[in-house]
Amino acid sequence: MKERLNHNEEEIMQILWRLERAFVKEIIAEMKDPKPYNTVSSIIRKLEAAGIVGYEAFGKTHRYFPILQKETYRKTSFQQFVNNYFGGSPQQLLSYFVEEENVQVDELNALLDQLKDSNK
């Protein structure tokens, strides 16, 4: 898998993850700013060549589906994000939320309690 999807690729993948299987025209119908059919088709073929999406053929028409799972992409992207912006440190990430985003310490403590309960 390529390291990171660009904006257009990620937009198409979000739609495929939600719909699970779709024709190009169905993907375009779901886009906020619809792109020309040929543009979307080209992006999907690029994703298919990279092994990120697969397809079922119906004559000359293809119905696409995600091979790359959303959870896998989310995990990889988030790890990259933490590495790039917080030196790979979860502590620095949490510190950022407390110091810069005004997340209250008691909110973090409640989250920790929730996580502890879910691990039991």
PAKERO-956254 format. One record per residue (C-alpha): residue number from 1; x, y, z; residue in three letters. Coordinates in steps of 0.05 Angstrom, whole numbers, plus 5000, padded with zeros to 4 digits. Layout:
i_px_py_pz_aa
NUM_X_Y_Z_ALA .
...
***
This chain:
i_px_py_pz_aa
1_5000_5000_5000_MET .
2_5023_5070_4986_LYS .
3_5042_5110_5047_GLU .
4_4984_5160_5045_ARG .
5_4924_5173_5002_LEU .
6_4917_5242_4972_ASN .
7_4854_5283_4984_HIS .
8_4816_5258_4923_ASN .
9_4835_5186_4936_GLU .
10_4814_5191_5008_GLU .
11_4748_5223_4989_GLU .
12_4733_5165_4942_ILE .
13_4754_5114_4994_MET .
14_4709_5145_5047_GLN .
15_4651_5136_4999_ILE .
16_4670_5064_4983_LEU .
17_4679_5047_5057_TRP .
18_4609_5074_5070_ARG .
19_4575_5043_5009_LEU .
20_4617_4979_5009_GLU .
21_4606_4969_4934_ARG .
22_4593_5022_4882_ALA .
23_4595_5040_4809_PHE .
24_4632_5103_4788_VAL .
25_4566_5141_4778_LYS .
26_4545_5122_4849_GLU .
27_4610_5148_4877_ILE .
28_4602_5213_4839_ILE .
29_4531_5221_4865_ALA .
30_4559_5218_4937_GLU .
31_4613_5270_4926_MET .
32_4603_5340_4955_LYS .
33_4636_5372_4894_ASP .
34_4624_5321_4839_PRO .
35_4682_5311_4792_LYS .
36_4678_5291_4720_PRO .
37_4666_5217_4708_TYR .
38_4734_5208_4674_ASN .
39_4771_5240_4733_THR .
40_4737_5195_4784_VAL .
41_4746_5134_4740_SER .
42_4821_5149_4732_SER .
43_4830_5156_4807_ILE .
44_4794_5091_4820_ILE .
45_4836_5055_4767_ARG .
46_4898_5082_4802_LYS .
47_4873_5056_4869_LEU .
48_4857_4989_4836_GLU .
49_4927_4984_4807_ALA .
50_4955_4998_4876_ALA .
51_4914_4941_4906_GLY .
52_4871_4988_4948_ILE .
53_4805_4973_4912_VAL .
54_4780_4913_4874_GLY .
55_4723_4906_4825_TYR .
56_4670_4860_4797_GLU .
57_4660_4865_4722_ALA .
58_4591_4870_4692_PHE .
59_4607_4872_4618_GLY .
60_4644_4937_4607_LYS .
61_4621_4966_4673_THR .
62_4657_4955_4739_HIS .
63_4630_4956_4810_ARG .
64_4685_4974_4859_TYR .
65_4697_4953_4930_PHE .
66_4750_4970_4982_PRO .
67_4807_4920_4993_ILE .
68_4842_4967_5042_LEU .
69_4799_4967_5105_GLN .
70_4783_5033_5138_LYS .
71_4809_5010_5205_GLU .
72_4876_4991_5175_THR .
73_4882_5058_5140_TYR .
74_4860_5097_5202_ARG .
75_4912_5061_5245_LYS .
76_4969_5073_5195_THR .
77_4949_5146_5183_SER .
78_4942_5161_5257_PHE .
79_5009_5129_5273_GLN .
80_5040_5172_5218_GLN .
81_5006_5234_5246_PHE .
82_5031_5221_5316_VAL .
83_5101_5207_5290_ASN .
84_5103_5269_5245_ASN .
85_5073_5319_5294_TYR .
86_5087_5291_5363_PHE .
87_5152_5253_5356_GLY .
88_5114_5187_5363_GLY .
89_5096_5205_5434_SER .
90_5025_5193_5459_PRO .
91_5043_5236_5520_GLN .
92_5060_5295_5474_GLN .
93_4994_5284_5437_LEU .
94_4954_5285_5502_LEU .
95_4994_5345_5527_SER .
96_4976_5382_5463_TYR .
97_4902_5370_5474_PHE .
98_4906_5395_5546_VAL .
99_4950_5456_5531_GLU .
100_4927_5477_5461_GLU .
101_4856_5450_5453_GLU .
102_4833_5464_5525_ASN .
103_4813_5393_5539_VAL .
104_4804_5390_5614_GLN .
105_4846_5342_5656_VAL .
106_4782_5314_5687_ASP .
107_4757_5297_5617_GLU .
108_4822_5259_5605_LEU .
109_4815_5224_5672_ASN .
110_4744_5203_5654_ALA .
111_4769_5176_5589_LEU .
112_4824_5137_5624_LEU .
113_4773_5108_5672_ASP .
114_4730_5088_5613_GLN .
115_4789_5055_5579_LEU .
116_4808_5018_5643_LYS .
117_4736_4992_5649_ASP .
118_4736_4968_5576_SER .
119_4801_4929_5587_ASN .
120_4772_4888_5645_LYS .
***
